């Protein structure tokens, strides 16, 4: 009955959307940092391009797994924000986002083919 009347945390959706936006920002920042370290002339544009479509082609299966990790991480981060409240919400969102981004970055790092191997 309580859920049928629309009870609960009305700020839950805002927290969930904010957590997903934060997750996307962290992902962009990691990609930007990688591009800047590689000596890109336009690291901001290249990082944005990498998030939507990679210049260095991955195999279709690797790309699918990479995107699945990224999207599942964003969904779990949003779910953590929606289902928790108070200080626990902040800790749960931060921990979930850090773990998900670390897994995504580690997978991409492990499956990245160095330039010498692509030639």
C-alpha atoms as one frame of an Amber mdcrd trajectory, in Angstrom:
protein
   0.000   0.000   0.000   2.841   2.339   0.820   4.454   1.892  -2.601   1.127
   2.203  -4.404   0.706   5.737  -3.052   4.071   6.802  -4.383   5.873   6.835
  -1.072   9.570   6.467  -0.671  12.476   8.728  -1.387  11.463  11.329  -4.004
  15.095  12.358  -4.421  16.107   8.816  -5.352  15.751   9.412  -9.080  17.836
  12.579  -8.930  20.545  10.755  -7.012  20.481   7.899  -9.524  20.784  10.257
 -12.502  23.526  12.199 -10.757  25.426   8.990 -10.046  25.202   7.923 -13.690
  26.399  11.375 -14.785  29.298  11.151 -12.336  30.143   7.709 -13.690  30.222
   9.095 -17.242  32.418  11.984 -16.122  34.897   9.624 -14.437  34.993   7.468
 -17.573  35.640  10.532 -19.740  38.385  11.750 -17.392  40.182   8.400 -17.543
  39.982   8.357 -21.333  41.178  11.974 -21.502  44.140  11.153 -19.267  45.087
   8.164 -21.429  44.916  10.299 -24.592  46.985  13.085 -23.036  49.640  10.588
 -21.940  49.831   9.178 -25.461  50.599  12.666 -26.762  47.352  13.395 -28.563
  47.117  16.828 -30.151  43.460  17.197 -29.104  42.974  14.927 -26.079  39.513
  16.301 -25.182  38.053  15.630 -28.629  39.812  12.294 -28.924  38.561  11.197
 -25.495  34.981  12.066 -26.422  35.406  10.192 -29.698  36.801   7.181 -27.822
  33.727   6.977 -25.619  31.419   6.841 -28.631  33.564   5.107 -31.247  37.135
   3.951 -30.888  39.867   4.935 -33.334  41.779   1.791 -32.458  39.428  -0.973
 -33.558  38.650  -3.714 -31.107  37.349  -7.089 -32.047  33.543  -7.133 -31.950
  33.457  -9.427 -28.914  35.927  -7.250 -26.985  33.962  -4.115 -27.836  30.713
  -5.767 -26.738  32.206  -6.874 -23.416  33.773  -3.441 -22.857  30.473  -1.653
 -23.473  28.580  -4.192 -21.341  30.966  -3.550 -18.427  30.549   0.204 -18.892
  26.742   0.115 -19.089  26.323  -2.399 -16.261  28.594  -0.265 -14.094  26.470
   2.792 -14.789  23.286   0.844 -14.067  24.670  -0.549 -10.810  25.839   2.909
  -9.749  22.380   4.339 -10.433  20.736   1.422  -8.632  22.973   1.942  -5.606
  21.973   5.605  -5.532  18.273   4.805  -5.891  18.057   2.061  -3.284  20.091
   3.622  -0.490  19.820   6.838   1.500  21.854   9.131   3.730  25.561   8.613
   4.215  25.252   5.029   3.003  24.090   6.383  -0.375  27.221   8.464  -0.859
  29.508   5.603   0.163  27.637   3.031  -1.945  27.654   5.244  -5.044  31.325
   6.100  -4.672  32.378   2.500  -4.085  30.247   1.140  -6.919  31.469   3.772
  -9.384  35.129   3.274  -8.484  34.916  -0.516  -8.766  32.979  -0.407 -12.048
  35.313   2.131 -13.684  38.361   0.199 -12.461  37.002  -3.040 -13.955  36.220
  -1.311 -17.235  39.643   0.355 -17.436  41.411  -2.888 -16.500  39.525  -4.864
 -19.167  40.307  -2.267 -21.832  43.946  -2.173 -20.739  44.268  -5.973 -20.886
  42.639  -6.253 -24.316  44.356  -3.220 -25.869  46.673  -4.251 -28.696  49.910
  -2.219 -28.692  50.731  -0.275 -31.862  53.634  -2.616 -32.664  51.314  -5.630
 -32.768  48.755  -3.935 -35.046  51.267  -3.327 -37.842
